[in-house]
Amino acid sequence: MILEVNNIHLSYGRLSVVRGLSFALDRGEIGCLLGASGCGKTTALRAVAGLERLLSGEITINASTVSSADDMLAPEKRSVGMVFQDQALFPHLRVVDNVGFGLRGMPKDERGDRVSQLLALTGLKGLGQRYPHELSGGQQQRVALARALAPEPSVLLLDEPFSNLDAGLRRDIGEEVRAILKARGTATLLVTHDQEEAFALADTIGLMQDGRMLQWASPFDLYHQPATPYVAAFTGRGSYLSARRERNELVHALGRSPLPAAYQANGHCVVLVRPDDIEPSDHGTPVEVVGKQFQGAQNLYQLALDDGTQLVALWPSHINHALHETITIRLVNDRLVTFPDDQPTDLIQPVSA
């Protein structure tokens, strides 16, 4: 593994900020620490960068210890590059000089070749003589990325790098950055509070809460097989159905489903239902359309069962139902996630009428 974080703890005075955090990244892998503000994700990133001292645990890069409770290698000596939230470009330097800033000990010709390659890789060819203020926000972000990649770090750290960009540009730049990092084969750690950004960029995501990692998994597994109701709520819309076990099936308001392999409750439980787990059906369960939100290619519906339970469904926008219309639906997911019925499961997010 290129980066290994082993059971690290960090605190600010008496306040524990990171508690027993562990994960690893290999060459070319993009990992993400995802969570709400104050969950400890940025502190963990700063610890990898060498900007925060560990209380206990260990961080290794290329199998060499760079941080422990007893020793901390300086940031410039641990082969780590970093892209900050505000880019932190030098306003008085041209693009070529910003990108080549960390290569000052390299022969001039070799440095020029490296900078030219990175400008081409990041889509900045022909912009080398401009100053940061003469670039768009997306171009500035690519300069910051090129500068961080120039010394060929073993690990690249991205600290909420797209939060200052508008939604459309954030999506486009995110796609470009992922392609660049995969082409370079750089082990990368991203920190963000944005679930969509994490899903779009990362191969593996660690969802954090109160300094602890709740789950380290692929975006698919984090969404479809969340370890806790909090993980389910943070990673997407959804709702719950009360269910009971009958032999090898779960019985709920939408019918019967195979018993999940990981099912542990003795009798009653709640079933997680994602918006894409439901589809219209001529012979399904009747529901009333109580909310509807047009999203271009899709409509997001809020549906009410006879007992008052509300479900959220996401269907192509050509499936166009009216508010208060009664329709019939069925559950199409046969790999359901269940939780004990005594856990808090506040997942429903209202849909505008």
N, C-alpha and C positions, 0 to 999 in steps of 0.2 A: 504494500500500500504506500502511496505517496504521502498522505496525511493521515495520522491517527491521533484521535483525541480520546484519552483514556481516563474516565471517571474524574473529571476535573470539577473543582469547587472554587468559586470566587465570591468575595464579599466586599462591601464597602463599609468599613467599620463593623458594626454589629448586624448590618443588613446582609443576609445571604442572597446573592443575585443569581448564581449558577450552582446547581446542586447535582452532582454525580453525572455530568454530561459525558456521553461516549458516542463516537461515530468514526467512520473511516471513509476516505476517498482514494480511488485509484487513478492512474493516469487517464486523462480524457473524460473523467466523470464529473458531472456538475451536480453538486449537492446544495441543498437550501435549508436554512434555518428559518422557519415560518412561525409567526405568532404575533399577538397583540403587543402594543407598546408596553414596555416594562417587563416583558417575559424573560429577558436575559439574553436574547439572541445577539444583539450588538456587542454586549460585553464579551460573549464567547468569541465572536469574530475578532475583537480587539486582542483577546488573549492569544489567538492563533497568530495575529500580526506581531505580537511581542510588545503590545501597548498596555497590557494588564498583567499583574503578577498573580500566579496561582496560589490558592490556599493549600490545595492538595491536588493530586493527580499528575498527569503527564501529557505533553504534546510532543509528537515526533513528526519530523519531515524527512523523507528519504531514509527512514530507519534511524535517524539521529535525534536525540532528545534536544528540543529547543526551549522547552519550558517545563519546570517542575517547581515544587515548593522551595527547593534549595537553590535553584539556578535559573537564569533567564537569559537566553541569547539575545543580543541586540536585534532590533527589527531589520536593519540593513544587512545582517549576516545570516538570515534564515531563508533566503531564496523565496521571498514572498512579495507579490505585487498587489497593489490595492487601488481600487477605483472608488472614490468617495461620492457621497450623495450630491455634492455641489461641484463635482469634477476637479476643483482645486487646480485649475490650469494657471500657468504664469501669464498674466495679462500682457506683460511687456515683451514676451518671447513669441516668435513666429511658431507656426505649427511644427515645422521641422525641428526647431530647438526645444519645444515642449516634449516632443516624442523622443528626442535623443538625449534628454536631460540626464537620464541614468546611465548613459553610455560614454561619459566624458573620459574614462580611462582607456577607451578603445581607439585603435588607430583611425585616423580621419576617414580614409577610404572605406574601411570596414563599417564604421559607424554610419556613413552615408548610405551604404548598400542596405544595412539593416533598417534604417528609417524609411528608405524608399520601398522596401518590401512590405513593411507594416502599413504604410500609407495606401499601397495598392490593396492589401488584404482587407483593410477597414473601409475601403471606398472613399479615400481622401486624396487619391492621385490628382495632382494639379492644384491642390489647395495648400501646399507646404509653405508658401510664402505669406500666407494670410495670418492675421492675429486673431486670438479667440473671439474678440468682439465682432469680427467680420463673419463669423460662422453662425449657423442655426444651432438650436439646442441639441438636435440630433447629431450634428457634425461635431460639436464640442464633446459630446459623450463618446464618440468614436475616437477623438483625439486622446481623451483620458484613457480609453481602453488600450490604444496603441502604445501610449507612454508606459502603462503598467506592464504590457507584454514585451516591451523592448529588451529588458535585461534577461528575458527567457526564464521567468521565475518557475519554480516547481509547483507553487500554489498561487492561484489568483483569488483575491478576496473582493467581493462586490458588496458595498454597503448601501442598500436601497438606491441603486444607481439610476433608476428611471423615475423616481418619485416627482421630480421637477418637470417632467415632460407631460404633454397632454395625452389623453387615452389612446388616440390613434397612432401618434408617434411612438408612444411607449410600446405598443404592440409590434410595430414595424422594427424598431431598434432592437427589441428583445429577440425577434427572429434572426436578425442579422448577427447579433452578439452570440447567440447559441451556435450558429453556423461557423463563426470565426473560431470560437473556443473548441469546437469539435475538430475543425481543420488543424488547429495547433496541437491538439491532444493535451491541453492544460487541465490539471486538476483544479476545480473551481469551487469556491464556497460563496454562495449568495445569501444575503440576509434581506428579508422583506416581510411586510405585514399583508401583502396583496396575494391572495390565494390564486387568482388568475395568472399573475406574473410567475408565481412559483410553479404552477402546472405547466406553463408554456416553456419555461427555461430548464427546469431541473430534471435530472434522471432519478434522483432520490430526494425526499423531503423529510425533514425532522420537524414535527409540530411541537412547539414548546409552550408551557404554561407555568408561571411561577418558578422559573429557573430550572424546570425539569423537562426532559423530552418525553412526550407521551407516546409517540410512535415515529419510527424511522422506516419509511417504505416508499415504493414507487408512487407517483401521482395516482395511478389506477387503483392500487390497493388502498391508498389513503382515503380515496373517495368511496370506493365500493366495499371495502372491508375495514372501516374505522374501528380502532380499538376501544374508544369510549364515546359517549354521547357528545362530549366537548369537541373531539376530533371531527365527528360527523357534522356538528353545527358549524365549525370553522371552515370546513372544506366545501360547503355547498348547501343549497336549499334542500329541504326534506321535511318529512312529517312522520308521525308514528301511528301505528295501529295496535290496539290491544289484541293479544292472541293467547291461545291456550294449546297445550300439547295433547294430541290424541294419537297414541301409538307413534308412528313415524312421520306424522304430519303436524303442521301448524294450522289451526283453524282461526280465521279472522273474518272481518266484515267483507272482504273481497273474495272469500272462498277458502281454499285449502292450498298449502304449499309444502314441498318436501322439507323435512326437518334438516336445518343446517348441520353440517358436520361438527361445528364447534359449539353446538347448543348445549348449555349447561343447566338452565333453569329446570326445576322439577315440574312445574305446571304452567303458571301464567307468566307472560313476558310482554315486551313491546317489540314490534317489528319496524325497522327503519325502511321508509319508502321514499326513494328519490324521485324527482320529477320525471326521469326517463324510465321509471319502473312501471308506469301506468300508460295504457293505451285505450282508445275508444273501442267498444265492442258491442255488437248488436244483442248479445246474450249475456251481458255483464250485470254489474250491480248499479242500481240507479243512484245518481248524485245530482245536486243542484250546482250550477255555475254561479258562484257568489263573488268572484273576482276575476279580472282579465287584464292583462298587460301586453300590448303589442310591442314586439321586439324585432321587427323587420322580418327576418326569415322564420321567426317563431312567435307563438303566443304562449304566455305563461298564465295558466289558469289556476284559480283556487276553487276547489270543489268540496261541497259539504255532503256528508252522509246523513242518513235519517237520524242517527243518534247524536249529531252535532260535530262529529269528528271531521276535521278539515284536512284535505290532501292538496298537494301542489303538483301540477302536471305541466310538462313542456312539450308542445306539439308543433309541427310545421304550421305556418300561418295560414295555409290554405284550408286547414281544419278550423273553421270559423264558427264558434258557438256564441250565442247571445247570453248576456247576463240574465240570471234567473231561469234559464232553460234547464230542463231536466234531460240528462243524457245517461248512457250506461257505459261503464268502464270495467277493465279487468287488470289484474296484476300480471306482468309478464316476466318478472325476475324470479328465477328459481334458485338463486344463491343469496337468500335473504340474510341480513344481519339482525340479530336480536340482542336485546339488553334486558337485564332484570327489571321488572316493573316498578321497583322502588327507587330507581335512579332518576334524577332530574333530566327531563328530555324536552327542553324548550327549544324546538327546532323550527317551528312554523314561522315563516316570514311573510307578512301580509302582502297580497297582490292588490294593486290599485284597481278600484272599480271603474 
